[in-house]
Amino acid sequence: MQPGAADIAFYREYGYWISPVILPADVLDAAERGMERFYAGDHDHKLPDLPSTRGWQPSDGDVLRKNDYASLRVDELAALVRHPAIGATAAALSGAEGIRLWHDQLLRKPVDRPGGSARVGWHTDRQYWQSCTSDNMLTAWVGFHDVDEVNGAVSFLPGSHRWDVSGLDFFSQDSEALDAALVAQGFDPTPVIPRIRRGQVSFHHCRTVHGSSANRGAEPRRSLAIHLQPIDNRHRPGATHPNDTLVRTDPTGTPDYTDPTIQPVLWPST
């Protein structure tokens, strides 16, 4: 079930690729239970109490929930992140000799309601990862159920990983303004919105412009974004990331992006 030559060529041409069904139902069932345990505060492991590790809190209400580092706290989510199909596919698509976890994001998008839309604005992951030396990082997006344009699937601008684009924002709810910013820079904001079945995984390059529309379905959209780094990625001086507060440092005080506790190797499997 690994990507073949045509799949790899598609990813490198368009900046994204949707796998066939590669994740077993029992792994996803367990991850859904882990998601509920996470929100209930039933964690297997603790992390330092920092702004970067808090994320969504119950006091924030029924909004888009985004919680980083969930797999470092709940074992069922860690099992999903470590499933060998994810790391092996990421290595094949990117050409990396090995893949480490960068960090994950547990995401729950509520059903759209008047005055309560929860879009994810056009953005690239790379714009938030300036502390990395690698320009070949990628993300595996795992839906816990079938996802399409009705319930807020991930949308991509094909070929945008080759663009030099600015003015984008994950948190923006003004899709018209983001589209206008792209047009003003000479880019086409017409998206591809793939339908993703449960067990399929969406992979995209760190420079691919992507986002998602409001959830007009009947249930919250539930997913885990697994951000991945090639094993040769290192910290770039002069830039920072919230990961820097969690990983160990080398003798010079530089954040170590090979910290096996925070950023374990996912492929080759150990």
Phi, psi and omega in degrees: 000008179283155181296139176268187184300319181293324179293316179296319178297321178298313179302316184285337177278318188252347175086007176206164176199138179254123182285165163290185177292114181236352181252129181291151181299324183292328177293319179288322176301314180295321179296322177296320176296321178296324177298315179294321177296321179301311182293333179278357180080014180267084187255147177274335183219150180254149171240161176303144180278097182230158176307322183290336182261354181278303182062213181298138175235152180308329180293345179285343177085195186272073179238181174300122178267126175227115180232115179281156173066025181297325183289344176278354184243334184235125189295324180296326177287325175297322179296323176294312180302322184273002180301129189298335180296329182288308181296319181294320179293317179300319179295318181295317182293318186274341185080011181286149178285339178196162184231131172248155168293136169267296164191170180239165176223119173276126189233133175224113183258118182289163174295137181299144177210158180304127180076006184226030181297143181231076176274163167244117186289160175306132178198169167243149176292327183300327182296338179261359184242044183291345180280001184259142176280335184278137173252020185235026178284165182205170183232137170254120180254123184243115172275143179273003180201175176298140182226137177214193184292343180287314184257025168089045179296158174294134179248146181233150168257104188299136180080001185287349176292350176258003181275153169253092192238151179218174176081020181258160187203117177309319190272353183293135175259001183263084184294327180294320179293321179293320176299317181296323178296322178292314180300319181297335178266004176090019183247152182268119181272016179287118187270160162259128182240091184286149170271129186238119178278156176302129182101339171281158179229135177263126178247138174216149180292151185295341180260001180287129177285128182209166179186196176202151181274179178294156178272107179257018178276197183260344183228157176301142175277125187239131185201169173228123174265124183248106182273135192232145179234140170299153185293346179270003179292140179222170177288137178258123182301144176094356179228157182227163176211152177305334176303332184298336180276351184249325184283160174292167177243156177276180183301339179270359182088007180280134176303136184256106182279013172251015180300115186289343179282318184266325185229070185291157172289128178258335177205136359298144181295143179251000000 
